[in-house]
Amino acid sequence: MTSQCKTAGPWFAEGPDEFGDFNIHHPADRLAVAAVVSNLRPPSEVAANAAFIVRAENSFQLLIEALEDAKAHIEADLAEHLLCCSVIRDGVPDRSTMRDEDVERAAYLEGIISRAHDALTEASK
């Protein structure tokens, strides 16, 4: 089985049809990419679900780029923090020379970087 790329954006939602369903499509070919089926859910909920899927798709790449940029800035902040708050030995910050609050700050920044990395890895699957 060969893998294919997803349908390019932007996507649009159209509906409801006679069954209360919404079709999500690309405007160039009007072929459905997905459908949000009412399945007896309230019409406002079905419309909100369709709108959410469209917003998620249409904003996905911008969110990834923003997260990558934020991660890079936090990595730079961490590097600067380590340089300012520790003794550098052989080009590596020695955390044993740091004050407790500086170690906590470094761990906090590393946690953010780790979560951003995990989110970017998941998004690239």
N, C-alpha and C positions, 0 to 999 in steps of 0.2 A: 504494500500500500504506500503510495507516495503522499507526502504531506504537502498541503497547499497553504498559501497565505490566506488570511481572512479577507473578506470583502472590504475594500477601501472605504474610508469615510468621505464625506460626512454621511451619517445615516439619518433617516427621518421616520417618524411614526405616522401612520395613517389609520384612521378608524374613528369610531367603532364601525364594524360591518354589521350585517343583519343579525349576527350571533353575539355581538358585543366584543368581538376580538379586535386587536390592533395588529396590523402588519408593519414590520420595520423593514425599510428598504433603502437602497441607494437610488438617488434620483435619476441617474444616467440610464439605468435599464428597467427600473420599476419592479425588478424581481425581488421577492421577499427574501430577506436575510434571516429573519426570525419572526415569530408571531407570539404575541402575548394573548393567551386564551383566557376568556372570561371565567369559564368553569363555574358559573353562578356567583362569582365574586361581585361586590358592588362596582358599578361602572366607574366611579371616581377612583377606586383602587386600581382597576385594570389600566385606566388612562395614566395614573401616576407611575405604575410599574413600567409601562411602555416608555414614558418620558424619561424615567431613570435610566433605562437601558441605553437609550439614545444619548443622553448626557454623558453617561459613563464611557461609551465608545468615542464620542466626539471630543472628549476632554482627556482621554487616556494618554496620548503622546505628550501633551503639554504637562500633565502631572508627572510623568516619568522624567521629563527634562528638568522640571522644577526640583524634583527630589534628587536627581543627580547633582544639580548645581548646589543645593543645600548641603548635601553630603560632602561635596568637595570643600565648601566653605567651613564646615565643622571640622573636617580633617585638618585644614590649615590652622584653625583655631586651636585644635588639640596640639599640633606640632609646636605652635608658638607658646602655648601654655606650658608644655613640657620643657621647652628651652628656657623659659623665664623662671621656672620653679624648681629646677633640679640641677644637679651637677652633671655635666656631660662627660662621660668616660668612653673613650674610643668611639666617639661620634654617637653614642647611645645615651639617652637620659637615664640616670640612675634614680629610680623612684624611691630608693631607701633614703635619699637625701631630701625628700619632699616633706612639707608639713602635711598633716592629716587632711586638712580641708582642700589642699591642692591635689592630693591623691584621690579624694572623693570627686572633685571636679573632673579630673582626668577620666575616672571610671564612668561618670555620668556621660561625658562626651563620647567615650568609647561605646557605651550602650546605645546612644542615638545612632552612631555610625553603623553599628552591627544591625540594628533594626532596619535602617535604610538599605543596607546591603541585602538583607533577607528579602525585603519588599521588592527591590529591583530584580533580584534573582527570580523570585516568584512571578513577577510581571513579564519576564523574558521567556517563560516557558511556553 
